[in-house]
Amino acid sequence: MVSNPMPLYNVIFGLLNGVPGWVTILFGFLLSLSQVLHLNYIVGKHEVLYKNSYLPALFYMLFLAIIPEFLSIHPVLIANTILIFVLDKLFKIYKNPGPMSLVFDVCFLIGVATLFYLPAISFFLLFAISVLILKTFSWRDWIVGLTGLLLPFFFTFVYYFWVDGIAELSEKFFLDNIRHLWNTQGLVLQGYRITLGLISIIFLLTLMRIRQNFYKNATRIRNFQQVIFIFLGVALMSLMFTSGSAEVYRFSILVIPLSTMISYYFLAAKKNWWVEFLFWCMVGVMVFNYVNVM
């Protein structure tokens, strides 16, 4: 397990720290499996791709396993579970006649994710941009959104006030985190440059294919694809913020948008031999990464 000073993750860390190793492994496996199934479900339910497929689940599983550090229990693993719920509720906002409860839920979940992983606060930007894409502008969205975002912090403050832990909350959980928040070390994914290079090439091919087919899709699908792209941009921005050293596991924040976008490329590909070659290249890189760390 990876240690992290954020309040809710600290609770999980404390609960799992003294249990047998197989319990921790089982917890991580079930959490990862739930993310795989949930993401594939919402991509299919909202028709983010132009037809239903199990490719998002396949690539989510592949990207989650491609780097050994991703499979440990770490804050991003738990935050990703919450962010998939955020994505689902963002999609539900589209043409919804009463979206205020969804707006509140989205920002409340972002606040909860932040209590596990501080850089997740940047996903409020995902809400701010996505709500402008999915519905007409309303100042009430911002008021309700900010209320939802701040409510988990309010509950946390009240709890630590009652247990006389305000000093610990402010110093250990927040001030110490914020002092070391800006950290651009390791943005080139040291030790995994082959992996980064291969995924970057496939992602560029994906962008070209999405651009080529963008206006052939329905308006709803185009809007959802823009939300996924914004998700990726915010996730990349969050990599510059970390609570200490440049942990490799923080790159797993990219798994949700990458698995969805690259699934589109493989689904729309016309040459089966080419996408099969790219897939087995990724599998080969994954095997190389595990052999390399042994």
C-alpha positions as CSV (number, residue, x, y, z in Angstrom):
1,M,0.0,0.0,0.0
2,V,1.0,3.6,-0.7
3,S,0.8,6.1,2.2
4,N,-0.9,9.4,1.7
5,P,-1.9,12.0,4.3
6,M,-5.4,12.9,3.0
7,P,-8.1,12.3,5.6
8,L,-10.3,9.7,3.9
9,Y,-7.4,7.8,2.4
10,N,-5.7,7.8,5.8
11,V,-8.8,5.9,7.1
12,I,-8.5,3.3,4.4
13,F,-4.8,3.0,4.9
14,G,-5.3,2.5,8.7
15,L,-7.9,-0.2,8.1
16,L,-5.9,-2.2,5.6
17,N,-2.4,-1.7,7.2
18,G,-2.9,-4.3,9.8
19,V,-4.8,-7.0,7.8
20,P,-3.3,-10.0,6.0
21,G,-1.8,-9.3,2.6
22,W,-4.4,-11.3,0.7
23,V,-7.1,-9.0,2.1
24,T,-5.4,-6.0,0.6
25,I,-4.9,-7.8,-2.7
26,L,-8.6,-8.8,-2.8
27,F,-9.7,-5.2,-2.0
28,G,-7.5,-3.8,-4.8
29,F,-8.7,-6.5,-7.3
30,L,-12.4,-5.9,-6.5
31,L,-12.0,-2.1,-6.7
32,S,-10.3,-2.4,-10.1
33,L,-12.9,-4.9,-11.4
34,S,-15.7,-2.6,-10.3
35,Q,-14.1,0.3,-12.2
36,V,-13.7,-1.9,-15.4
37,L,-17.3,-2.9,-15.3
38,H,-18.7,0.5,-14.3
39,L,-16.9,2.4,-17.0
40,N,-17.9,0.0,-19.7
41,Y,-21.5,0.2,-18.5
42,I,-21.8,4.0,-18.6
43,V,-20.0,4.2,-22.0
44,G,-22.5,1.8,-23.4
45,K,-25.5,3.3,-21.5
46,H,-24.8,6.9,-22.8
47,E,-23.6,5.6,-26.2
48,V,-20.3,7.5,-26.0
49,L,-19.0,5.3,-28.7
50,Y,-21.1,5.0,-31.9
51,K,-21.9,1.4,-31.0
52,N,-21.7,-0.8,-27.9
53,S,-18.5,-2.7,-27.2
54,Y,-16.5,-4.3,-24.5
55,L,-13.4,-2.5,-25.7
56,P,-13.5,0.2,-22.9
57,A,-13.4,-2.6,-20.3
58,L,-10.6,-4.3,-22.1
59,F,-8.4,-1.2,-22.5
60,Y,-9.2,-0.1,-19.0
61,M,-7.9,-3.4,-17.6
62,L,-4.9,-3.3,-20.0
63,F,-3.9,0.3,-19.0
64,L,-4.4,-0.4,-15.3
65,A,-2.1,-3.4,-15.5
66,I,0.5,-2.0,-18.0
67,I,2.6,-0.5,-15.2
68,P,3.2,-2.5,-12.1
69,E,2.8,0.5,-9.7
70,F,-0.7,1.0,-10.9
71,L,-1.8,-2.2,-9.3
72,S,-0.9,-1.2,-5.7
73,I,-3.4,0.3,-3.3
74,H,-3.0,4.1,-3.8
75,P,-5.1,7.3,-3.6
76,V,-5.7,7.5,-7.4
77,L,-7.1,4.0,-7.5
78,I,-9.9,5.1,-5.1
79,A,-10.3,8.5,-6.7
80,N,-10.8,6.9,-10.1
81,T,-13.7,4.9,-8.7
82,I,-15.4,8.2,-7.7
83,L,-14.5,10.0,-10.9
84,I,-16.3,7.3,-13.0
85,F,-19.4,8.2,-11.0
86,V,-18.7,11.9,-11.8
87,L,-18.5,11.1,-15.5
88,D,-21.8,9.2,-15.4
89,K,-23.6,12.1,-13.7
90,L,-22.0,14.6,-16.1
91,F,-23.5,12.7,-19.1
92,K,-26.9,12.7,-17.4
93,I,-26.9,16.5,-17.4
94,Y,-27.2,16.6,-21.2
95,K,-30.8,18.0,-22.0
96,N,-31.9,17.2,-18.5
97,P,-34.8,19.5,-17.5
98,G,-33.9,19.5,-13.8
99,P,-30.1,19.1,-13.6
100,M,-29.5,20.9,-10.2
101,S,-29.3,17.6,-8.2
102,L,-26.9,16.2,-10.7
103,V,-24.7,19.4,-10.6
104,F,-24.6,19.1,-6.8
105,D,-23.8,15.4,-7.0
106,V,-20.9,15.9,-9.5
107,C,-19.2,18.6,-7.3
108,F,-19.9,16.7,-4.1
109,L,-18.2,13.6,-5.5
110,I,-15.2,15.7,-6.7
111,G,-14.9,17.0,-3.1
112,V,-15.0,13.5,-1.7
113,A,-12.3,12.4,-4.3
114,T,-10.2,15.3,-3.1
115,L,-10.3,14.0,0.4
116,F,-8.6,10.8,-1.0
117,Y,-6.3,12.5,-3.4
118,L,-5.7,16.3,-3.2
119,P,-4.9,17.0,-6.9
120,A,-8.5,15.7,-7.7
121,I,-9.7,19.2,-6.8
122,S,-8.6,20.1,-10.4
123,F,-11.6,18.2,-11.7
124,F,-13.9,21.0,-10.7
125,L,-12.5,22.5,-13.9
126,L,-14.0,19.5,-15.7
127,F,-17.4,20.3,-14.2
128,A,-17.0,24.0,-15.1
129,I,-16.3,23.4,-18.8
130,S,-18.5,20.4,-19.3
131,V,-21.6,22.1,-17.9
132,L,-21.2,24.8,-20.5
133,I,-21.0,22.2,-23.2
134,L,-23.9,20.0,-22.0
135,K,-26.4,22.8,-21.1
136,T,-27.1,26.5,-21.4
137,F,-25.2,28.7,-18.9
138,S,-26.9,29.4,-15.5
139,W,-25.4,31.1,-12.5
140,R,-27.2,28.7,-10.3
141,D,-25.0,25.8,-11.6
142,W,-22.0,27.6,-10.1
143,I,-23.6,28.3,-6.7
144,V,-24.9,24.7,-6.4
145,G,-21.6,23.3,-7.7
146,L,-19.5,25.2,-5.2
147,T,-21.8,24.2,-2.4
148,G,-21.5,20.6,-3.3
149,L,-17.7,20.9,-3.6
150,L,-17.2,22.5,-0.2
151,L,-19.7,20.3,1.7
152,P,-17.3,17.3,2.2
153,F,-14.7,19.7,3.5
154,F,-17.2,21.1,5.9
155,F,-18.2,17.7,7.2
156,T,-14.5,16.8,7.6
157,F,-13.9,20.1,9.5
158,V,-16.9,19.4,11.8
159,Y,-15.6,15.9,12.6
160,Y,-12.1,17.0,13.4
161,F,-13.5,19.9,15.5
162,W,-15.5,17.4,17.7
163,V,-12.4,15.2,18.2
164,D,-10.2,18.2,18.8
165,G,-8.1,17.5,15.8
166,I,-8.2,20.8,13.9
167,A,-4.5,21.4,14.2
168,E,-3.8,17.9,12.8
169,L,-6.3,18.5,10.0
170,S,-4.8,21.8,8.9
171,E,-1.1,20.9,9.3
172,K,-0.8,17.3,8.3
173,F,-3.6,16.8,5.9
174,F,-3.7,20.2,4.1
175,L,-0.9,22.7,4.7
176,D,1.8,20.0,4.4
177,N,0.2,18.8,1.2
178,I,-0.1,22.2,-0.3
179,R,3.5,23.1,0.5
180,H,4.6,20.2,-1.7
181,L,1.7,20.3,-4.2
182,W,3.6,21.7,-7.2
183,N,5.9,19.0,-8.5
184,T,6.7,18.6,-12.2
185,Q,9.3,15.9,-11.6
186,G,8.7,12.6,-13.4
187,L,6.3,13.9,-16.0
188,V,8.1,11.9,-18.6
189,L,7.3,8.7,-16.7
190,Q,10.9,7.8,-15.8
191,G,11.6,4.1,-16.5
192,Y,8.6,3.7,-18.7
193,R,9.5,5.7,-21.8
194,I,8.8,2.9,-24.2
195,T,5.3,2.6,-22.7
196,L,4.8,6.3,-22.9
197,G,6.0,6.4,-26.5
198,L,3.7,3.6,-27.6
199,I,0.6,5.0,-25.9
200,S,1.4,8.5,-27.3
201,I,1.5,7.1,-30.8
202,I,-1.8,5.3,-30.5
203,F,-3.3,8.3,-28.9
204,L,-2.3,10.5,-31.8
205,L,-3.8,8.0,-34.2
206,T,-6.9,8.1,-32.1
207,L,-7.1,11.9,-32.3
208,M,-6.8,11.8,-36.1
209,R,-9.6,9.2,-36.3
210,I,-11.9,11.1,-34.0
211,R,-11.3,14.3,-35.9
212,Q,-12.0,12.6,-39.2
213,N,-15.4,11.2,-37.9
214,F,-16.3,13.9,-35.5
215,Y,-19.1,15.6,-37.5
216,K,-20.5,12.2,-38.7
217,N,-21.6,11.5,-35.1
218,A,-24.8,12.8,-33.5
219,T,-24.6,16.0,-31.5
220,R,-25.0,14.1,-28.2
221,I,-22.1,11.8,-29.0
222,R,-19.9,14.8,-30.0
223,N,-20.7,16.5,-26.7
224,F,-19.8,13.4,-24.7
225,Q,-16.6,13.0,-26.7
226,Q,-15.6,16.6,-25.8
227,V,-16.3,15.9,-22.1
228,I,-13.9,12.9,-22.3
229,F,-11.3,15.0,-24.0
230,I,-11.6,17.7,-21.3
231,F,-11.3,14.9,-18.7
232,L,-8.0,13.9,-20.3
233,G,-6.8,17.5,-20.3
234,V,-7.7,18.0,-16.6
235,A,-6.1,14.7,-15.7
236,L,-2.9,15.7,-17.5
237,M,-2.9,19.0,-15.6
238,S,-3.3,17.2,-12.3
239,L,-0.1,15.3,-12.9
240,M,1.8,18.6,-12.2
241,F,0.4,18.5,-8.6
242,T,1.4,15.9,-6.2
243,S,1.8,15.5,-2.4
244,G,5.5,14.9,-2.3
245,S,7.7,12.8,-4.5
246,A,6.8,12.1,-8.2
247,E,4.9,8.9,-7.7
248,V,4.4,6.8,-10.8
249,Y,0.9,5.7,-9.7
250,R,-0.4,9.2,-10.3
251,F,-0.4,8.5,-14.0
252,S,-3.2,6.0,-13.5
253,I,-5.5,9.1,-13.4
254,L,-5.3,9.0,-17.2
255,V,-6.7,5.5,-17.5
256,I,-10.4,6.5,-17.6
257,P,-10.2,8.9,-20.6
258,L,-7.5,7.0,-22.5
259,S,-9.3,3.7,-22.4
260,T,-12.5,5.4,-23.7
261,M,-10.9,7.4,-26.5
262,I,-8.5,4.6,-27.7
263,S,-11.5,2.2,-27.7
264,Y,-13.1,4.5,-30.3
265,Y,-10.0,4.1,-32.6
266,F,-10.0,0.3,-32.3
267,L,-13.7,0.1,-32.9
268,A,-13.6,2.4,-36.0
269,A,-10.4,0.8,-37.5
270,K,-10.8,-0.7,-40.9
271,K,-7.7,-2.8,-40.9
272,N,-8.0,-5.6,-38.4
273,W,-4.4,-6.7,-38.7
274,W,-3.2,-3.2,-37.8
275,V,-5.2,-2.8,-34.6
276,E,-4.3,-6.4,-33.6
277,F,-0.6,-5.5,-34.0
278,L,-1.0,-2.4,-31.9
279,F,-2.8,-4.4,-29.2
280,W,-0.2,-7.1,-29.0
281,C,2.5,-4.4,-28.9
282,M,0.8,-3.0,-25.7
283,V,0.7,-6.5,-24.3
284,G,4.3,-7.0,-25.1
285,V,5.2,-3.6,-23.4
286,M,3.3,-4.7,-20.3
287,V,5.2,-8.0,-20.1
288,F,8.5,-6.1,-20.6
289,N,7.6,-3.7,-17.7
290,Y,7.0,-6.6,-15.3
291,V,10.1,-8.5,-16.4
292,N,12.1,-5.3,-16.0
293,V,11.1,-4.7,-12.4
294,M,11.9,-8.3,-11.3
